[in-house]
Amino acid sequence: MNKPLSAGLGLLLLFPLAVLADGPFDGTWKIDMSKVQMPKKPDVLLLKDGMYACKTCVPSIDIKADGQDHAITGHPYLDSIAIQVVDAHTIKETDKKGGKVVATTTTTVAADGKTAHFEFTDSSNTNAAPVTGNGELKQVAAGPAGSHAVSGSWVTANIADMSANGTTLVYKQDGNMLNMTTPTGQSYDARLDGTEAPYKGDPGITSVTVKQTGKMSMVETDKRDGKVIGVMTTTVTADGKTMNVQWDDKLRDRKMAFVATKQ
């Protein structure tokens, strides 16, 4: 399973849900996985003639599918990928950084080729226990003749049983300062006026701005080395129990939406 379809999805849910911690925003919040609206733009994979390619990965991937580690450049979360062909319907991906395994994903395509099930464990974006989960893919376009069943264009239908450390967030406010922390080790202290601040504990995000746009809403902009990689718009409901969040992945040109509830 390629990073965007698995861990990457996991990584998409791990991006901190920074919110304006002004009274009703303080506390612990948890993403409701049953209400996640996954990106509609598909990922395109090709496994044929012993080669594996992810055409929509950023950066793109084109390596031998021989179960061996192959160097990947330009990715903050990993530096090598191994693709093992288990059988005609199943592949296993192992991602490493500095020689250490940071993520594994096993993907099994159904007999009819129209859906697939994946299971993953991902520590590439955590300083604690890995995030784990599983989910389902839906094929929107088949791969070419003679290719492995995993080939084609796929969208994620759902992610289920995602571990709590990947869906839980804590926010605190002190005056005009907002503090964000996650169980996986990400954090920042940012002013609510849009001033840029360091982002800690995430190899893919180096700075952040948080701008209040209303009493119950805010916009967070995540950057990597000065480049905007994602923009998140958060609105809290009037009863203070729910956050409605829209995530715009600028790096991969994908959008998703989800809901978090106050614990």
N, C-alpha and C positions, 0 to 999 in steps of 0.2 A: 504494500500500500504506500502511495507516495505521501510526502509530508503534508501537502495541502489537503488531501482527502482524509487524512487521519489525524496525525499529531497536529498538523497545521490547523485542522478544524478544532482539535483540542486547544491549539495555541490561540486560534481566533477567540474562544470562550474565556481564555485566561487573561486577555488584555483587561487590565483593571477597570472596573466600572466606577471611575471617579465621579463623585457627586458632591453637590454643595451641602456640606454638613452643617446646616443651619437649623438646629433643633430637630425637626422630623427626619433629617438626613443622617443624624448620628446613629451609630449602632452597627449591627451585623446584618448583612443582606445575603440572600442566596438566590442564585439563578434557578428559575423554574424550567427544567429541561423540556417539559411537555409543551411549552409555549415558545420555543425557539423557532424562528423562521430562518431557515438556512439559505445561503446564497443560491440564486437561480442560475447563475452562469456556471456552466459545467467545466470540469477538469478533463483534459484529454490525455489518455495514456495509450502507449503502444508497446507491446511485448511480442517480438517476432524475430526469428532467426538469431536467437541468443542475445538480442539487444533489448534494453528497456529504455523507454523515453517518456518523460513527462513534459509535454509541450507547453503546458500552462503554468508550470512551476516557476517561481522567481527566486534565483535564476533557473533556467530550464535545465533538465537532467537528461543525459544520454550516455548510458553506461552498459557494460556487459551484465547480463543476468546470469552470472555464474556462481553466486553465493559468496563472492569475495568482496572485500572492501575496495571501493573505488573513490578516489579523491573528488571532492566537490568544493568549488571555490565560490566566494561571494555570499555565503549563507552564515548568518551570525549564530545559528543554533547547532550547526553540525559541520563537519569537514570531510565525512566519508559516508557512503551508502553502499549496502550490500543487498542485492535482490536475489532471493532463493526461489526457484520454481519448485514448489512442493509437488504439484501434479497439474493436470490440464485445467483445473479450476481454481487452484490455490497458489498464492505467492506469499512470501514473508519478507518484509523489509526490516533491516537493522541499520539504524543511524548511530554514528559515533562522533565524538569530538575529543581530540587529544588522545585517541585510543580507547576511550571509555564509552560504553554503550549508553546512549541518552534516550533512545526511543526504539520500540519494536512494534510492528503492526502486521497482523496476519489477515489477509483478505481472501474470502472464498465466494466465488461466483456461483449462483444457483444454476441448476441443470438447464433451465430455459434461457440463461444468459441475460436476463432482463434485470435482475437484482443481484446484490452482493451483500455479504455480512462481513464486518471488520471488527477486530478487537485490538486495542492498543494499550501500551504503557509508555508514558512520556515524562522524562525528567529533564528535557532540554531547556525548559523554562521554569525550573523550580530549584530552590535551594534546600528542599526538604524531601519528603516522600514523593514518588512519582505520581502523576495524574493518570488514572486508568479509566477505561470505558469501552463501550462497543456501540455499534450503530449499523444502519442500513444504507446502501447506495441504490440509486435507480439509474438504469442506463437510458440515455436519451439519443444515442447514436452508436451503432455497432462498429467494431473494429474491422480492419480489412480481412479478406479471406486468408486463412492460414495462420492467423495471429492467435495468441493466447486469449482465453476467455476474458481476462481482465482488460483487454484492449477495448478502446471506445471512449465515448464521452459520458461522464457520470456526474450526477448531482447527489448530494447527501440528503436522504429523506429524513433521517433523525439520528440523534446520538442518545443512547440510553445508558443508565447505570454509571454515569460519570461520577468519579469520586468527589467527595465533599470539598477536598482541598483545591479542586479546580473550579468550584462554583460559589465559594464563600468569600466575602469581602467585608472589610471593616473601615469605617470612616469616622474621623474626629475633626472638630473645628475649634480653633482658638483665635477669636477675633476674625481677622481677614486671612488667616492661614488655614489651609485644608491639609489634613494628614490622611493618607491612604495606605493601608497595609493589606496583604493577602497571606494566607497560610503557606503559600509557595515561595514567599520571600521577597515579593516586589513591594516597593514603597516609594513615596515622595512626600515632600512638604512644599506646597505651592500656594502662592497668593491667588485670591479669587478674582484678580483684576486682569488676568491674561499674561502676567509676567512669567517668562520662561524659567523653569526650575529643573534641577537634575532629577533623573529617573533612575532609581537604584534597583539592583537585583534582576534585571532583565537584559540579556545580551543583545536583544534586538531593538531596544528603546533606550535612547540616551538622554532625552529631555522631554518635558511636557509643559503645556500651558493649560490652565483651567479658567474659564471665563463664565461668570454668572450672567445668565440671560433673562432671568426672572426669579421671582420668589421661590418657585419650585422647579427651576430648570437651569441647566448649564451645558457648556460645550467643552469637551476635552480634546486637545490636539496632541498626538504623540509624534515624536520626531526621532530619526536616527541620523546622527551626524549632520544635523541641520535640515534634513529632508523630511517633509511631512509624509508619514506612512499610514496614518489613520486618524479619523475624526469621529468622535462619539458624542451623540446628542442624547441627553438624559432628561426625562420629565417625570417628576414624582406626582402621584395622584393626590387629590385634595385630602383624602383620609390619612395620608402619610404612610400607607402600608405597602405600596407598590411603586416600583420604578419601571418606566417604559423606556427602553434603550434602543437606539439605532446606531449601528456600527458601519462606517464607510471605510473599507479597506482600500486605501489609495494605492498601496503597493501592488496588489493583485487585481484591482478593479472589480471588487465584489462588495455586496452589501448584505447585511443581515440584521435581524431585530430580535430582541429577547426581553424577558420580564424578570425582575428580581423582587423578591418579597422580604419584608423586614422580619427578622427572627425574634 
